[in-house]
């Protein structure tokens, strides 16, 4: 009987040490995530528990803790929240091309006549043409 217990204990120690080493190698591989910080989230609802009755005050509290740019998961969809105008201007001026594409859904395709409007059109020459018309005709004084 003691031989079986010693064998099980040895196997347990080998598994424990190997899992610790694998975890250590995985976390110290030098691959750092360039994603914004995020507060603690729950598995199914994400960060919905942090948003109270007044969401803009909750965003302010989170931005005080995590900085002007942070990431939230509402349900299972990730969102990047920018809370200062200077940071938003920097993001949209210098990194505009990274944020131009939108997900294509069948519902938006049906509602917007084949994604022909400015809001749902994919980024490209047609979208730039629509933006130029909007800026010159609709938003011009």
N, C-alpha and C positions, 0 to 999 in steps of 0.2 A: 503494500500500500504506500509506504513512504517513497518508493521509486516512482510511482505514477504521479504523486504530488510534486516531486522534484522535477519531473519531466514537464508537467504542465506549467510549473512556475518558471522554468527555463524558457519554454516557448513563449510564455507571456512576456518575460523580460526582453527577449529578442524582438518580438513584435512591437513592444513599447519603445525600445531604443531606436529601431529602424523607422518607426513612424515619426518620432521626434526629429531624427536626422533628415528625413524627407521633408518635413515641415520647415525645418531650419534652412535647408537648401532652397526650397521654393520661395520663402519669404526674403532671403538675402541674395536673390539672383541678380539684383541690381536693376530690375525692370520696375521703374516707378511709374505709377499712373499719373497722367497729366490732367486728370479730371478734377473739377472743383470739389471742395470738401462737402460732406453731407452729414446731417445729424443722424441719430439712431432712428432706424425705421423698423416697422413691424412687417412680418412676412407677407401678408395678403393686402393690407390696406396701405402699405407704404408709410408716407408721412402725413396722412390725413388726420392722425391723432394730434398733430401739432397745430393744425389750422383750427382756430376757434371760431367764435361767432363773427369776429372781425378779422378777415384774413390779412389785410394790409398791416395790422399791428403785429400779427404773428410773423409776417415776413420781416418786419423791422427788428423784432426780438432775435430772430434767427440770424439776420445780417449783423447784428451787434456781436454775436458769438462767433460766426464763421466767416465774416468779411463781406465785401460788397458783391461777390459772385459765389453762389453756392448751388448745389444740386439737390432737387427734391424728387421723390418718387410719389406721384399721386396715382394710386392703384399700383400698377406695375409699369407705368410709363414714366421714363425719366424726363425731367425738365431742368433747364438751367435758368436760375433766377438772377437777374442783375438789378441791383438796388440803387445805384448812383447814376446820375446823368452823365458824368464824365466817363465812367466805365462803359456805359451803353454806347456813347458816342465813339469811343475807341474801338469797341467790338464791331459796330456797324460800319465804321469808316475803313478800318484796316483789314478786317476779316469778313468782309461782306459776302464773298463767294462761298464761304463755308456754311452760311445760314440761308442761302437762297433756295435750295431744293426743298420741296415739301413732299410728304408721303402721298402717293396716289391711291385713292380709294374709289371703289365702284360707285359709292353714293355721290361723291363730289363730281365724278364723271357724268353721272346722270343728271344731277341738279344744275350743273354749269354748262350744259350742252357740249360735252366733250372737253372739259377743262379749257374753255376758250376765254374765260374772264381773267382779269388781272390777279385775283386772289388765288385761284387754283391752278393757274397755268404753270407748267414747269419752266425752270430757268432756261433761257435760250434767246434766240433772236426775236421770237414772237413776244416773249415777256418784256424784253427791252423796248420793243416797239410800243407795246401797250403802256409801259411806264413813261415813255417819252410823250405819248399823247396825253396821258393823265397829267403830267407835270405842265405841259404847255396849254392845254385847253381847260382842264377842270380846276387845277390848283393855282393857276396864274391869275394875278390881280388885274 
